[in-house]
Amino acid sequence: MTTLAETQKQTPSRRQLLMGKIGRKMWDQRWLYIFALPGLVFFLLFSYYPMIGIIMAFQDYNPVKGYSGSDFVGMDNFQTIFHLPDFTNALRNTLIISGLKLVIGFPATILFALLINEIHQTVFKRFVQTISYLPYFISWVIAAGLWYKLLSPDGGLINEMLTKIGFMNEPFYFMGSTSAFLPIVIFTELWKNIGFNAIIYLAALSSIDPHLYEVSSIDGASRVRQIWHIALPGIRGTMVLLFILSASGLMSAGFDQLWTMGNLQVQEVGQILDTLILSYLRNSGGFMGLSLGATMGVFQATVGLLLFLLCNFIAKLFKQESLI
């Protein structure tokens, strides 16, 4: 006759049952985990492992001594970057350029996706899509050289056209003008990325039930009303999620673009935080630059995280889609 203690010992606990259930479920889905393993390894190696470098922001980092041997300096590196001569100007330019890209580029991408969605000829629609997102695959080095050539006062195509039609009396150096530089930055950003960014909205638009359009058409709704009452509400969740992600990147104005397209003549309006710290590191010697670069990255990432949490909180407050 078994005792109560022996019966309890033979009966599996709730934790054991749960672990057994999880184990069986993982075994049943083992091929999914195997296929996901390369992606997991990739993110661990290239996204999470490099985060150890955050320690450099609080050290006088020396590659020879490593993380454990470098001197700890606390918040001194942050005070250094905050007191750089052009930090305030670079911060202002970063916020202005990022803000303009968000305010202009975000609705422009949605409008572009809606316009493409209204094209019913398949061949022409694919042609427009292909032409629109091809610039995305061109590096900013090549794109900057292209636009420098087009806007050049010495035989540039745009200057030639504007002078011939009488819009200007003489060639104008667009890339050296502080008043023209910001519009050029916004325009080239749209030219390069609007087609590729619209793909997500086009995918969301394709998931809307076509019967909704048919019913509204029978009721006499115009295409504009169909877009306003069917298309836009259908992609509202996608719009909110992408806006949260875009707003969280407000501290990153586009280093590749500003570094390749900027020059000394437009430094007043074209220098951002990323180009400021790189210019400082290039002109300063020693290993101190490594710590300052990490410090700037931590500062931008922290502000970006706070913006992300704020936008996500506002979205949840208004009962919209959110990421967390």
C-alpha positions in Angstrom: 0.0 0.0 0.0 1.4 3.3 -1.2 1.6 6.2 1.2 0.4 9.8 0.5 4.0 11.0 0.2 4.8 8.3 -2.4 1.6 9.2 -4.3 2.6 12.9 -4.4 6.1 11.9 -5.6 4.7 9.8 -8.4 2.2 12.5 -9.5 3.9 15.1 -11.8 3.7 18.6 -10.5 2.1 21.5 -12.4 5.5 22.8 -13.4 6.5 19.5 -14.8 3.3 19.3 -16.8 3.8 22.8 -18.1 7.4 22.1 -19.1 6.4 18.8 -20.7 3.7 20.6 -22.7 6.1 23.3 -23.9 8.7 20.6 -24.8 6.2 18.7 -26.9 5.0 21.9 -28.6 8.6 22.9 -29.4 9.3 19.4 -30.7 6.2 19.6 -33.0 7.4 22.9 -34.3 11.1 22.0 -34.4 11.4 22.8 -38.1 10.2 26.4 -37.5 12.8 26.8 -34.8 15.5 25.4 -37.1 14.6 27.8 -39.9 14.5 30.7 -37.4 17.9 29.9 -35.9 20.0 31.6 -38.6 18.1 34.8 -38.1 18.4 34.6 -34.4 22.1 34.0 -34.6 22.4 37.0 -37.0 20.7 39.4 -34.6 22.6 38.1 -31.6 25.9 38.7 -33.4 25.2 42.0 -35.2 22.5 43.6 -33.0 22.8 42.5 -29.4 26.5 41.6 -29.0 27.7 45.1 -30.3 25.6 46.7 -27.5 28.4 45.8 -25.2 30.1 48.8 -26.7 27.8 51.1 -24.7 30.4 50.7 -21.9 32.8 52.8 -24.0 30.5 55.8 -23.4 31.4 55.8 -19.8 35.1 55.1 -20.2 38.3 56.6 -21.5 38.4 53.6 -23.8 41.7 52.2 -25.0 41.6 49.2 -27.5 44.8 47.9 -26.0 43.4 47.7 -22.5 39.9 46.6 -23.5 36.7 47.2 -21.6 38.0 45.8 -18.3 41.3 47.8 -18.4 40.1 51.2 -19.6 39.5 54.0 -17.0 36.0 54.7 -15.9 35.1 58.4 -16.4 31.4 58.4 -15.7 29.4 61.2 -17.4 32.5 63.1 -18.5 32.1 62.1 -22.2 28.6 63.4 -22.3 29.7 66.7 -20.9 32.4 66.8 -23.6 30.0 66.3 -26.5 27.4 68.7 -25.0 30.1 71.4 -24.9 31.4 70.9 -28.4 31.5 74.4 -30.2 28.7 73.5 -32.8 26.7 71.0 -30.7 23.6 73.4 -30.3 23.6 74.2 -34.0 24.0 70.5 -35.0 21.2 69.5 -32.6 18.9 72.1 -34.1 19.7 71.1 -37.7 19.1 67.4 -36.8 15.7 68.2 -35.4 14.8 70.5 -38.3 15.9 68.1 -41.0 14.4 65.0 -39.3 11.2 66.9 -38.6 10.8 68.1 -42.2 11.4 64.6 -43.5 8.7 63.3 -41.2 6.2 66.0 -41.8 6.6 66.0 -45.6 7.8 62.5 -46.3 5.3 60.6 -44.2 2.1 61.9 -45.8 3.8 62.0 -49.2 4.5 58.3 -49.0 0.9 57.5 -48.2 -0.4 59.7 -51.0 2.0 58.1 -53.4 0.9 54.6 -52.4 -2.8 55.6 -52.8 -2.1 57.0 -56.3 -0.3 53.8 -57.4 -3.2 51.8 -55.9 -5.6 53.6 -58.2 -3.7 52.5 -61.3 -5.6 49.5 -62.8 -3.4 48.7 -65.8 -1.1 46.1 -64.4 1.8 46.7 -66.8 1.9 50.4 -66.2 1.5 50.0 -62.5 4.5 47.7 -62.3 6.5 50.1 -64.4 5.7 53.0 -62.1 6.6 50.9 -59.0 9.9 49.8 -60.5 10.9 53.3 -61.5 10.0 54.7 -58.2 11.9 52.3 -55.9 15.0 51.9 -58.1 16.7 54.9 -56.5 16.5 53.2 -53.2 19.2 50.7 -54.2 21.6 53.5 -55.2 24.1 54.4 -52.5 24.1 58.0 -51.3 27.7 58.4 -52.5 26.5 57.8 -56.1 23.3 59.7 -55.6 25.1 62.8 -54.2 27.5 62.8 -57.1 24.6 62.6 -59.5 22.8 65.5 -58.0 26.0 67.5 -57.7 26.4 67.1 -61.4 22.8 67.9 -62.3 22.8 71.0 -60.1 26.3 72.2 -61.0 26.6 75.8 -62.2 29.2 74.7 -64.7 27.2 72.8 -67.3 24.6 71.2 -65.0 21.4 70.1 -66.7 19.1 71.9 -64.3 21.0 75.2 -64.5 21.1 74.9 -68.3 17.3 74.4 -68.5 16.5 77.2 -66.1 18.7 79.7 -67.9 17.4 78.8 -71.3 13.7 79.2 -70.4 14.6 82.6 -68.8 13.9 81.6 -65.2 17.4 82.7 -64.2 19.8 85.1 -65.9 23.0 83.2 -64.8 23.8 79.8 -63.3 23.1 79.3 -59.6 25.2 77.2 -57.2 22.4 75.3 -55.6 24.6 73.0 -53.4 26.4 76.0 -52.0 23.3 78.0 -51.0 22.0 77.8 -47.5 18.5 78.7 -48.6 18.4 76.0 -51.3 20.2 73.2 -49.4 17.3 72.1 -47.1 14.8 71.8 -50.0 17.3 69.8 -51.9 17.9 67.5 -49.0 14.1 66.9 -48.6 13.5 66.4 -52.3 16.4 64.0 -52.7 15.2 62.0 -49.7 11.8 61.7 -51.3 13.3 60.8 -54.6 15.4 58.0 -53.1 13.1 56.4 -50.6 9.4 57.2 -51.4 9.0 54.3 -53.8 10.5 51.7 -51.5 8.6 53.0 -48.4 5.3 52.9 -50.2 5.6 49.1 -50.7 4.4 48.5 -47.1 1.3 50.7 -47.7 0.6 49.0 -51.0 0.7 45.6 -49.2 -1.8 47.0 -46.6 -4.0 48.4 -49.3 -4.1 45.0 -51.1 -5.5 43.3 -48.0 -8.7 45.5 -48.1 -11.7 43.5 -49.2 -12.5 44.6 -52.8 -16.2 44.1 -52.2 -16.2 47.2 -50.0 -15.2 49.3 -53.1 -17.9 47.6 -55.2 -20.6 48.2 -52.6 -19.6 51.9 -52.2 -19.5 52.3 -56.0 -23.1 51.0 -56.2 -24.1 53.5 -53.6 -22.6 56.3 -55.7 -19.4 57.0 -53.8 -16.7 58.7 -55.9 -13.1 57.4 -55.9 -12.1 60.2 -53.5 -14.8 59.1 -51.0 -13.7 55.5 -51.4 -10.2 56.5 -50.6 -11.3 58.6 -47.6 -13.8 56.1 -46.1 -12.3 52.7 -47.1 -8.6 52.9 -48.1 -7.3 55.2 -45.4 -9.2 53.5 -42.5 -8.0 50.2 -43.9 -4.4 51.1 -43.5 -4.7 53.2 -40.4 -3.0 50.6 -38.2 -0.1 50.4 -40.6 0.1 54.2 -40.6 0.2 54.5 -36.8 2.9 51.8 -36.5 5.1 53.3 -39.1 4.7 56.8 -37.7 5.8 55.5 -34.2 8.9 54.0 -35.8 9.6 57.2 -37.9 9.1 59.5 -34.9 11.5 57.5 -32.8 14.2 58.2 -35.4 14.0 61.9 -35.0 17.5 62.2 -33.7 18.9 60.6 -36.9 18.6 63.0 -39.8 20.4 60.7 -42.3 24.2 60.6 -41.9 24.9 59.1 -45.3 23.0 61.8 -47.1 24.2 64.8 -45.2 27.8 63.6 -45.2 28.0 63.1 -48.9 25.9 66.1 -50.0 27.1 68.6 -47.4 30.0 71.0 -47.8 31.6 73.9 -45.8 29.4 76.5 -47.5 26.2 75.0 -46.1 27.6 73.7 -42.8 25.5 76.2 -40.9 22.3 74.4 -42.0 23.6 71.0 -43.0 25.7 69.9 -40.1 23.9 67.3 -37.9 25.0 65.5 -34.8 26.4 62.5 -36.7 28.5 64.7 -39.0 29.6 66.9 -36.1 31.0 64.0 -34.1 32.7 62.4 -37.1 34.3 65.8 -38.1 35.6 66.1 -34.5 36.9 62.6 -34.4 38.7 63.0 -37.7 40.4 66.2 -36.5 41.3 64.9 -33.1 44.0 62.3 -32.4 44.1 59.4 -29.9 41.6 56.8 -28.8 39.4 59.3 -27.1 37.3 59.6 -30.2 36.1 56.0 -29.8 34.5 56.9 -26.5 32.9 60.1 -27.8 31.5 58.3 -30.8 29.9 55.7 -28.5 28.6 58.5 -26.3 26.9 60.3 -29.1 25.3 57.0 -30.1 24.0 56.4 -26.6 22.6 59.9 -26.4 20.7 59.6 -29.7 19.5 56.1 -28.8 18.2 57.3 -25.4 16.3 60.2 -26.9 14.9 57.9 -29.7 13.7 55.3 -27.1 11.9 58.1 -25.1 10.2 59.3 -28.3 9.3 55.8 -29.1 7.7 55.2 -25.7 5.9 58.6 -25.9 4.4 57.9 -29.3 3.5 54.4 -28.4 1.7 55.7 -25.2 -0.2 58.3 -27.2 -1.3 55.6 -29.7 -2.6 53.4 -26.9 -4.3 56.4 -25.3 -6.3 56.9 -28.5 -7.1 53.2 -28.8 -4.8 52.8 -31.9 -2.4 50.1 -32.9 0.8 50.1 -30.9 4.1 48.1 -30.8 4.2 47.3 -27.1 
